[in-house]
Amino acid sequence: MKTRTFQAAGHYLLLCAIALVCVFPFWWTLVTALSTEGNIFAFPPTFWPKSPSLANFEEVFRVIPILSFFKNSVLIAAFTVFWKLVLCSLAAYPLARMQFRGRRLVFGLILATLVLPSEVNFLVNFITVTKLSLVDTYAGVILPNVVTAVAILLLKQAFEEVPQDLIDAARVDGASEWIIFSRIMLPLITPWLATVGILTAVEAWNEYIWPSIVMSKPDEFPLSVGVLYLRGTFGSSTRVIAAGTVLTILPTLAAFLFTQRFFMRGMDGAVK
Amino acid sequence: MRRQSLQAWLFLAPALVLLAAFSFWPVGYGSYLAFTDFSLIRPTQWVGLENFEYIFDNEMFVTGLKNSLLFLLMVPFVQVGAIALAVLVNNRLPGIRLFRAAYYVPVVTTVSVVGIMWGFMFHEQGTLNYVLTTLRLVNAPVGWLSDDTLALFCIMFVTLWRGLGWYMVMYLAALQSVPADMQEAAILDGANRWQRFWKITIPMLRPTIMVCSILSVLAALKAYQEVDVLTQGGPMNSTFTALYYAYDQGLKHLKLPRALAASFVVSVFCVGIAVLCLRYLKPKHR
């Protein structure tokens, strides 16, 4: 009995040590953002806010248009999620439930994009977006991210789990493929749509390099890009940067903590 | 039957158009442009291997390529670490979900924010130096990001910090699909923890290990975002990676053909490694 308690204590100690490494940078940033006194890089550093106040956060609102950054991020994330759900579920349905020529080929092409080094695409995509005059538009930010192989694969798997009887019955009743898709199939896979939606929302919110390439006007930056702007142009104090950082992570963190199981399920589907 | 075929293509069309435009086209057109003197303002001319000769003579790119290959050193650390973490949190201890969440939080954080936070940590008077000097592990504060031999390893560490949780969840999902009765049978046969781990868990994880290792190799070769937010290639060009060179040349200096040649080289490495892995690491059928 004694060894077991001992073991459990050791287990927790290890868990806490690793958690500390993962979470400490966040904690330090929060403490810095809340403190108003003392040297930021003082020895010994403070691990608890000194005379805490929200003054640094007010300063963030004063020096950068953080509300428009926030609004831009929301818009980008919302459009990406909406269009990804629409286009990827449309593509996943025939791959899962219809017979047609070229199905294996299409599926192979979609799988190939997983191996192709997509990070390499941004240079030509920049040319494409320029030629389509989509620079400085949200369409330019969103379009390349709307269709992804992972989303199609997850939704395909979801469609495959729906019993065939339901589809057969609908076909006998004379329902068109469109009706079957929109009235029967989509409602049945709502949990998976939620999974893909939440994963996409967080991804889109966090996207940094591509929006920083496409958008050039500071007022139109999303938060992920705007927060670095705080570090550069205004030469703000570390505390203000820290406050801006906290404001940037907060929504993602909240979204993640409340919807953890969707992240797990996304992974589960990806492994299969 | 024919009608269904037409309908299927209609369902697929919008997605395929976008995939073609933003995934396949860039690979094909980009590979072509790497052999030209493309610029947005004059007609394009084929220049053969000129861009490649230029970049391979260029110290920044060569350093970048070396650094990208150096990044591969991380792969075993990430994978072993992630498996260990997954085993550690695959328990029914009270509060275990909280720990899983804590380990996953870095994954859902924007790279720009990660850059700012670790900039604080690595600061000469930052927390890391405080802890190390207090424990007397170092005598004087270390300039983590300003020392040209250390900066790259700091970036590698941050990449590891940010990636570990992702692979952990992949392994956790795989672990939870290992049938419990196999473990129980092994316990009845008197197998100890280590034996069960090596004889049951690891073989069951094999497919996941393969997928994750490939992904992790590709991710290592393609690393550049952390460079952008932490050091921008400095100090003294020591933290350039091959793809960061491409990013820097293409979008900051608008030398697109050189940038594309550089990313072509990275792609060749990526595809080559993916093909090799798929060929030799495939689980053997008995």
Interface residues (C-beta under 8 A of the other chain):
Chain A: A8 H11 Y12 L14 L15 I18 A19 V21 C22 V23 F24 P25 F26 W28 T29 T32 F41 A42 F43 P44 P45 L87 C88 L90 A91 Y93 P94 L95 M98 Q99 F100 R101 R103 V106 L109 I110 T113 V115 L116 P117 S118 E119 V120 N121 F122 L123 V124 N125 F126 I127 T128 T130 L143 P144 V146 V147 I152 E177 W178 F181 V202 W205 N206 Y208 I209 I213 L223 S224 V225 V227 L228 R231 T238 I241 A242 T245 T248 I249 T252 L253 F256 L257 Q260 F263 M264 M267 D268 A270 V271
Chain B: M1 Q4 S5 Q7 A8 W9 F11 L12 P14 A15 L16 L18 L19 A21 F22 S23 F24 W25 P26 V27 Y29 G30 L33 L40 L85 L88 V89 N91 L93 I96 R97 F99 R100 A101 A102 Y103 Y104 V105 P106 V108 T109 T110 V111 S112 V113 G115 I116 M117 W118 F120 M121 H123 E124 Q125 G126 T127 Y130 T134 W161 G165 V169 M170 L172 A173 A174 S177 T208 V211 L218 L221 K222 Y224 Q225 D228 V229 L243 A246 Y247 G250 L251 L256 A259 L260 S263 F264 V266 S267 C270 V271 A274
